[in-house]
Amino acid sequence: MSAAPALQPIDSVFRALADPTRRQVLERLSESPASVSELAAPFAMALPSFVEHLSVLEGSGLVSSKKMVSFGMQN
């Protein structure tokens, strides 16, 4: 038995778009950039599950992320 062929780039896009949650996230991001917590707020799911949706979108090339650094006062 041979291994399944690797997904082509277009396959990963269609896989990402197949899920209604991910389509709603894309619709929201079409308005403006948002933080993970802002994107997750309307959805009744655990944050790790939501982050998996974002990972699928990023892996397909439909979205990109920026790492934000927070600073605070030292005690």
Order of alpha helices (4+ residues) and beta strands (2+ residues): alpha-alpha-alpha-alpha
